[in-house]
Amino acid sequence: MALAWDDLQLVLAVARGRNLAASARALGVDPSTVYRRLGALEGRLGASLFERLPSGYAPTALGSELVATAERMDQAAASLEEGLSDGSATHLTGTLRLTAPDDIAQFLVLPIIAAFRARHAEVEVELVIDNRNLNLTRREADVAVRPTQAPPPHLFGRRAASLAVAVYGPAALAEQPLDGLPWIGWEEGTGPTSYLAWLQQSVPPARRVFRTASLLGQAQAAAAGLGVAVMPCFLGEALGLARLTPLLPELVSDLWLLTPSEIRRRPVVRHFLDDAFAALKGQRGRLAPVA
């Protein structure tokens, strides 16, 4: 059965948005239209393209094939559009303003920026390292690299990877029982809800000896010997810490590249999104290691 470009755009929007609201906004329609069109397409194909999971829409094997095809066509269309508009698909100028939390900025984003600047030397990059979620709608940044399970539906997003999580600490503590170790926690009023709930359930307050509002700060405190902490695997392993528990699936999060929909095809933004997505995709084994 032949597929129209509209069909592939629909599949791509659902894969990127992972829910009806975000997909509808990317397509400029309402969520009921996305639901109806997706159901009709799956009916014509006689197969499901997405699993409907509590965390969102996840492509099936067939859906993943169509998403890959749609990605290639979307990138080709964007390159053609860019070439027609400014006469060059590779010569970029201007300023790109990025934001990311401190741990992701240091260990994931900075190498991507360095590679991007090596190819596009006339682009000035600003990186706002902030553990708060800056408001992209008010243009506090052009692109956010952000861990979240629920990206804002009004932003265009690409899920680049999953971030596995475990308890890490100095190797010298690896042989000691966890229930006797000092713990590093979050400063009051800060921290991801899932991390806070896990600590509340698993670690008595009396054993939390150090607090900070930064995951990178927590990892550095653990490396200094202050105790153990819950953190993404890439962060613990980047600092040479020992993994002290199995992976904690209830704390896994997705890493998203987010930008306002109205600037997603701006050449410098689109090129950075493509470069960052490819770089992070190539590190998925490091970001979500096998248990």
JODA-V781364 format. One record per residue. N is the residue number from 1. RES is the residue in three letters. PHI is phi in radians with two decimals (NA if undefined). OMEGA is omega in whole degrees, 0 to 359 (none if undefined). BURIAL is I if it has 24 or more other C-alpha atoms within 12 Angstrom, else O. Layout:
N:RES:PHI:OMEGA:BURIAL
N:RES:PHI:OMEGA:BURIAL
//
This chain:
1:MET:NA:180:O
2:ALA:-1.35:178:O
3:LEU:-1.88:176:O
4:ALA:-1.47:178:O
5:TRP:-1.06:177:O
6:ASP:-1.06:178:O
7:ASP:-1.13:181:I
8:LEU:-1.22:176:I
9:GLN:-1.09:177:I
10:LEU:-1.09:181:I
11:VAL:-1.07:181:I
12:LEU:-1.15:180:I
13:ALA:-1.12:180:I
14:VAL:-1.19:180:I
15:ALA:-1.12:182:I
16:ARG:-1.34:184:I
17:GLY:-1.44:178:I
18:ARG:1.15:172:I
19:ASN:-2.62:187:I
20:LEU:-1.16:184:I
21:ALA:-1.13:180:I
22:ALA:-1.16:179:I
23:SER:-1.12:180:I
24:ALA:-1.11:180:I
25:ARG:-1.11:179:I
26:ALA:-1.12:182:I
27:LEU:-1.61:181:I
28:GLY:1.30:179:O
29:VAL:-2.27:177:O
30:ASP:-1.69:184:O
31:PRO:-1.00:180:I
32:SER:-1.13:177:O
33:THR:-1.18:177:O
34:VAL:-1.06:180:I
35:TYR:-1.03:182:I
36:ARG:-1.17:182:O
37:ARG:-1.17:180:I
38:LEU:-1.15:178:I
39:GLY:-1.06:180:O
40:ALA:-1.15:180:O
41:LEU:-1.13:179:I
42:GLU:-1.11:177:I
43:GLY:-1.14:179:O
44:ARG:-1.16:180:O
45:LEU:-1.39:183:O
46:GLY:1.24:181:O
47:ALA:-2.73:177:O
48:SER:-1.40:177:I
49:LEU:-1.76:181:I
50:PHE:-2.44:169:I
51:GLU:-1.52:178:O
52:ARG:-1.61:183:O
53:LEU:-1.87:177:O
54:PRO:-1.00:181:O
55:SER:-1.45:180:O
56:GLY:2.34:181:I
57:TYR:-1.43:180:I
58:ALA:-2.08:183:I
59:PRO:-1.10:169:I
60:THR:-1.36:179:O
61:ALA:-1.05:178:O
62:LEU:-1.14:179:O
63:GLY:-1.04:180:I
64:SER:-1.10:177:I
65:GLU:-1.10:180:O
66:LEU:-1.21:178:I
67:VAL:-1.08:180:I
68:ALA:-1.08:178:O
69:THR:-1.11:180:O
70:ALA:-1.12:178:I
71:GLU:-1.05:181:I
72:ARG:-1.09:181:O
73:MET:-1.18:180:O
74:ASP:-1.13:179:I
75:GLN:-1.17:178:I
76:ALA:-1.13:179:O
77:ALA:-1.13:180:O
78:ALA:-1.14:179:I
79:SER:-1.12:179:I
80:LEU:-1.13:180:O
81:GLU:-1.05:180:O
82:GLU:-1.16:180:I
83:GLY:-1.10:179:O
84:LEU:-1.22:186:O
85:SER:-1.41:184:O
86:ASP:-2.26:172:O
87:GLY:1.35:180:O
88:SER:-2.61:179:O
89:ALA:-1.63:186:I
90:THR:-2.22:183:O
91:HIS:-1.50:184:O
92:LEU:-2.01:175:I
93:THR:-2.42:176:O
94:GLY:1.85:183:O
95:THR:-2.10:177:O
96:LEU:-2.15:182:I
97:ARG:-1.88:184:I
98:LEU:-2.00:172:I
99:THR:-2.46:179:I
100:ALA:-2.84:172:I
101:PRO:-1.11:188:I
102:ASP:-1.06:182:I
103:ASP:-1.17:180:I
104:ILE:-1.22:178:I
105:ALA:-1.05:186:I
106:GLN:-1.19:190:I
107:PHE:-1.73:182:I
108:LEU:-2.07:188:I
109:VAL:-1.44:183:I
110:LEU:-1.01:176:I
111:PRO:-1.09:178:O
112:ILE:-1.18:178:I
113:ILE:-1.08:180:I
114:ALA:-1.06:179:I
115:ALA:-1.18:179:O
116:PHE:-1.13:180:I
117:ARG:-1.18:178:I
118:ALA:-1.13:179:O
119:ARG:-1.58:185:O
120:HIS:-2.29:190:I
121:ALA:-1.21:182:O
122:GLU:-1.59:177:O
123:VAL:-1.62:175:I
124:GLU:-1.62:183:O
125:VAL:-1.89:173:I
126:GLU:-1.91:179:O
127:LEU:-2.06:177:I
128:VAL:-1.68:179:I
129:ILE:-1.53:186:I
130:ASP:-2.62:180:I
131:ASN:-1.42:171:I
132:ARG:-1.50:176:O
133:ASN:-1.56:178:I
134:LEU:-1.14:184:I
135:ASN:-1.55:180:O
136:LEU:-1.25:179:I
137:THR:-1.11:178:O
138:ARG:-1.55:176:O
139:ARG:1.07:170:O
140:GLU:-1.20:174:I
141:ALA:-2.76:176:I
142:ASP:-1.48:183:I
143:VAL:-2.38:173:I
144:ALA:-1.99:171:I
145:VAL:-1.87:197:I
146:ARG:-2.46:172:I
147:PRO:-1.43:179:I
148:THR:-2.87:172:I
149:GLN:-1.73:183:I
150:ALA:-2.47:179:I
151:PRO:-1.11:181:I
152:PRO:-1.00:184:I
153:PRO:-1.17:182:I
154:HIS:-1.48:179:I
155:LEU:-1.82:171:I
156:PHE:-1.38:183:I
157:GLY:-2.45:173:I
158:ARG:-2.27:178:I
159:ARG:-1.40:188:I
160:ALA:-1.56:185:I
161:ALA:-2.98:169:I
162:SER:-1.83:180:I
163:LEU:-1.97:177:I
164:ALA:-1.32:186:I
165:VAL:-2.34:175:I
166:ALA:-2.71:174:I
167:VAL:-1.59:180:I
168:TYR:-2.19:176:I
169:GLY:-2.89:178:I
170:PRO:-1.06:181:I
171:ALA:-1.02:181:O
172:ALA:-1.12:181:O
173:LEU:-1.67:189:I
174:ALA:-1.12:183:O
175:GLU:-1.59:182:O
176:GLN:-1.66:179:O
177:PRO:-1.16:184:O
178:LEU:-1.06:186:O
179:ASP:-1.25:177:O
180:GLY:-1.97:185:O
181:LEU:-1.62:171:I
182:PRO:-1.31:184:I
183:TRP:-2.05:176:I
184:ILE:-1.86:183:I
185:GLY:-2.26:186:I
186:TRP:-1.72:171:I
187:GLU:-1.04:184:O
188:GLU:-0.99:179:O
189:GLY:1.49:180:O
190:THR:-2.22:173:O
191:GLY:1.80:176:I
192:PRO:-1.11:182:I
193:THR:-1.00:182:O
194:SER:-1.14:178:O
195:TYR:-1.12:182:I
196:LEU:-1.08:180:I
197:ALA:-1.13:180:O
198:TRP:-1.13:179:I
199:LEU:-1.11:180:I
200:GLN:-1.05:183:O
201:GLN:-1.43:191:O
202:SER:-1.86:188:O
203:VAL:-2.26:176:I
204:PRO:-1.06:181:O
205:PRO:-0.94:183:O
206:ALA:-1.13:181:O
207:ARG:-1.61:178:O
208:ARG:-1.59:191:I
209:VAL:-1.72:184:I
210:PHE:-2.60:181:I
211:ARG:-2.34:174:I
212:THR:-2.74:183:I
213:ALA:-1.58:186:I
214:SER:-2.29:175:I
215:LEU:-1.11:178:I
216:LEU:-1.09:177:I
217:GLY:-1.09:178:I
218:GLN:-1.13:180:I
219:ALA:-1.13:179:I
220:GLN:-1.17:176:I
221:ALA:-1.14:177:I
222:ALA:-1.11:179:I
223:ALA:-1.11:178:I
224:ALA:-1.42:176:O
225:GLY:1.66:183:I
226:LEU:-1.33:180:I
227:GLY:2.76:181:I
228:VAL:-2.05:184:I
229:ALA:-2.67:173:I
230:VAL:-1.48:181:I
231:MET:-2.79:174:I
232:PRO:-1.05:184:I
233:CYS:-1.06:183:I
234:PHE:-1.07:182:I
235:LEU:-1.29:179:I
236:GLY:-1.04:183:I
237:GLU:-1.32:177:I
238:ALA:-1.13:180:I
239:LEU:-1.68:176:I
240:GLY:1.27:179:O
241:LEU:-1.45:179:I
242:ALA:-1.62:175:I
243:ARG:-1.41:189:I
244:LEU:-1.79:179:I
245:THR:-2.41:167:I
246:PRO:-1.08:175:O
247:LEU:-1.05:181:I
248:LEU:-1.89:187:I
249:PRO:-1.07:181:I
250:GLU:-1.23:181:O
251:LEU:-1.88:180:I
252:VAL:-1.07:176:I
253:SER:-2.35:178:I
254:ASP:-1.73:178:I
255:LEU:-1.77:186:I
256:TRP:-1.99:166:I
257:LEU:-1.80:187:I
258:LEU:-2.14:178:I
259:THR:-2.71:174:I
260:PRO:-1.05:184:I
261:SER:-1.00:185:I
262:GLU:-1.24:180:O
263:ILE:-2.00:186:I
264:ARG:-1.11:180:I
265:ARG:-1.70:172:I
266:ARG:-1.05:190:I
267:PRO:-0.88:184:I
268:VAL:-1.18:178:I
269:VAL:-1.21:182:I
270:ARG:-1.10:179:I
271:HIS:-1.11:179:I
272:PHE:-1.15:178:I
273:LEU:-1.01:180:I
274:ASP:-1.12:182:I
275:ASP:-1.14:182:I
276:ALA:-1.16:179:I
277:PHE:-1.08:180:I
278:ALA:-1.10:181:O
279:ALA:-1.14:182:I
280:LEU:-1.25:177:I
281:LYS:-1.06:179:I
282:GLY:-1.22:180:O
283:GLN:-1.89:185:O
284:ARG:-1.02:178:I
285:GLY:-1.14:177:O
286:ARG:-1.37:184:I
287:LEU:-1.37:178:I
288:ALA:-2.31:183:I
289:PRO:-1.11:178:I
290:VAL:-1.18:181:O
291:ALA:-1.04:none:O
//
